[in-house]
Amino acid sequence: MNEAEAKILGRQLMEVSEMAYLTTVQPDGYPNTRALWNLRNRRMFGRLWPLFKEHKEDYLILFGINTSSNKITHIRANPKVSVYYCDPGDYRGLTLSGDAKIEEGMELKEALWDPDWAFYYPRGIGDPDFSVISLKPKKAKYYHKLEGCDFEI
């Protein structure tokens, strides 16, 4: 597989993978990986598609996160993260790596907000425990079965 194919197939995987696995670096230097809703999944979060449509080439990743979570603490101390998307049944995966950013503005919070999230953030969009993390990755690796391709973004 060549780089152009890997980029297309990687973006397609981002649109169908239910979960995105975020890895941050803990204070002791070890990685910590956890599953988060993949907001680029078109079936589950189709209303967000216009937001991501403009970010095909930069592979923008967004997460709604509790400000009080250790994910935020880890990113403040070390913004280097990776995000993994997969289709285990077809042996496909995409790893994206770069520096995460904790978004401060309300614009992204408003764009991402889902009323069902009030369960987690009872004060709504303005809840101080609601944060948005963004990642415009720098490196990627796509693989399918026994073929893989590394590429820069």
Buried (B, 14 or more C-beta within 10 A) or exposed (E): EEEEEBBEBBBBBBBBBEBBBBBBBEEEEEEEEEEBBBBBBBEBBEEBEEBBEEBEEEBBBBBBBBBEBEBBBBBEEBBBBBBBBBBEEEEBBBBBBBEBEBBEEEEBBEEBBBEEBBEEBEEEEEBEBBBBBBBBBEEBBBBBEEEEBEBEB
